[in-house]
Amino acid sequence: MKQKQITFLSLYRKIIKNYSDRKSFVLFKKPYENRIFFYSQNKKNNKKEKFFLIRSFDHKNTIEIHPKKIYFINIKNLQIETSDSHEKNNDYENNSYVLTYSHKYKNLIKKAISSIKNGFLKKVVVSRFIKFSFCRFSFKRTFQKLIFYYPNAFISLWYDSYYGFWIGASPELLIKSYDKEFKTISLAGTVFGNNKKWTKKELEEHKIVTEYLVTLLRIYSGNIYVGKTRIINMGHLFHLQTPINFSFFNKPNYFEILKKIHPTPSICGFPKKKSLDFIKENEEYQRGFYTGYIGTVDNNNNIELYLNLRCAKINLDKKEISLYAGSGITKQSIADKEYLETENKIKNILSQLIFFL
């Protein structure tokens, strides 16, 4: 499919037009790249061409955006606009302000720790969300901030007339495939602020994810390469990341692999079925597209998908924003520390949201 470069003004007009027509669209930038891509839904879905895939955590809801043409702008020389007196910038990321306190979530963490210590689970990821009202929200400035502050993340803004707006900055690649070459990453274990000491808890949490991915891939014929674990940062948060590459002897069906991989222990837990059951029985809310996956797919079975993390759901009709965060619980977890981790993850995205006063 042909790609056409357009101006920032033309892109802005296309976004407004698609929203007015209630047509699904997505705006996204891949990690370390200088192009923002724009896909809008074509009435005639041509599944032989590249499209944008959005799927919920439970796989029950799927959106496919099939564009007639792919547009992009080059942001290499684009400068972030300075805020004016009518904007409110949030400095949540660098302070210790507690956003909300949820006894229910604190008790959920304690219950997860107890289940693990009793031998029912090895790891489980429990999550929560906060919701608050706003007057006016700046999509444009927020998207710009996410791009410039998180260059190593997959930045996305998508709209669907039924599901509304979602915006996010995900640090976690789920699948990238091309012909017989496959790549994924193990990303788990979080510390924040000036504390870059990795305890047994973070190391064990990361190891569970890595072993899950390696074990799954080794059932196929090919060569596996597990890279060196490194530290990546998203603002004041630091994560352990291990790249995993696999060269298949015969090109597989990557959608079958996708079904087996997702959800990974980084967003669900291990063993998978037991952790999913625990989440379903105890989280008391539907994650929706949080911890689902988003990204591009083409007709050659080439896929590049990211987990939908550090994201916000924006309801313009009700003037409400919902922000999501989770924490990986293991037997070494301390409830207060796990709770604080979700506070910091929520601040990670909240600090980049810009509102008009």
Secondary structure, DSSP 8 states (H G I E B T S, - for coil): --EEE--HHHHHHHHHHHHHTT--EEEEE-TT-SEEEEEE--SS--TTS-EEEEE-TTS--EEEE--SSEEEEE-TT-------TTEEE---TTS-------HHHHHHHHHHHHHHHTTS-SEEEEEEEEEEE-SEE-HHHHHHHHHHH-TTSEEEEEEETTTEEEEEEE--EEEEEETTEEEEEEEEEEEETT-----HHHHHHHHHHHHHHHHHHTTSSEEEEE---EEEEETTEEEEEEEEEEEESS---HHHHHHHHSS-TTTSEESHHHHHHHHHHHS-S--TTTTSEEEEE-TTS-EEEEE--SEEEEETTTTEEEEEEEEEE-TT--HHHHHHHHHHHHHHHHTT-EEE-
